[in-house]
Amino acid sequence: MHIVVSDFDETITKKDTISALAELPYLYKSFPIPWSHFIDTYLQGFQKFETPARDLPILHAWIKDQNQLITDANFEQMFSSEIAYQKALRPIELNSVNELESKSAFSGITQGQVKEFAQSKTSLLRDDFLAAWKSASELHILSVNWSRDFIEAVLYAAASKWSLMSVVPTIQTTCNNLAAQNGNLTGQFEKSIVTGYDKVEKLETIVKTSESDSTIWYIGDSETDLLSILYPSVNGVLLLDPKESLKKFQKISSLLGLDSTDFKEYLTNPKCDTLKISCKKTGAFYFVKTWKALTKMLR
């Protein structure tokens, strides 16, 4: 029984979809404020709020002593600095969200319009995700994305297109969702998943409430996913192909404290599409290049 818990933007999709959602206020209503205003507000959050010093590399304790594996008992202590850093990002992330709320950017747009818009965006999905979804017994999505309706409508539209609706598990989505009332967006956000710490808290709940014989996978692509990927007893996957996203791959590897010698075969051999980092007592940490490679691991 494989329970797949996944990020959405740039993990299931080829690119971030916030820019797609940003079209909604201009497509379905006459909204006078340019989107650049909200981008500027987001960036101002980094000047407005301080973050604590980040203890890098993230895997420093394990790198120093590779017998010191990640466990349930030491997870919070081992990653206390990263947890504090992720928590401190919350007001920064909410700076632009609060501005979107105050300007009523999304209010009055209907859930039906969001779903209709999403159904035309199936080309955004990464290759072979549908096969992985089909191989899972459960699919949970944990995302800082703003719309459960958008996420699920895109995925169900793709499943329907390929006649897979009867064989894929129901999607269970937790995100920074745009609230709705009587079928209309209120313009307010639920703010349940805003940072990487919010994600790992939700993942912990999934782990604790799942059947004991379940194998739980967490799949992500960015810094926001690292705490969840490193969570004990979970098979954490950093879904990144260095051939396609070399700078991002190098940045995250550096944050973790892993260097090119750890990745020589993974970087140079096209046939090497998975790499295990043995830093957990239970569960595992993998680098995986594609959903196709991951699907093989789910079978």
Buried (B, 14 or more C-beta within 10 A) or exposed (E): EBBBBBBBBBBBBEEBBEEBBBEBBBEBBEBEBEBEBBEEBBEBBEEEBEBEEBBBBBBBBBBEEEEBBBBEEBBEEBBEBBBBBBBBBBBBBBBBBBBBBEBBBBBBBBBEBBBEBBBEBBEBBBEBBBBBBBBBEBBBBBBBBBBBBBBBBBBBBBBEEEEBEEEBBEBBBBBBBBBBEEEBBBBBBBBBBBBBBBBBBBBBEBBEEBEEEBBBBBBBBBBBBBBBBBBBBBBBBBBBBBEEBEEBBBEBBEBBBBEEEBBEEBBEEEEBBBBEBEBBBEBBBBBBBBBBBBBBBBE
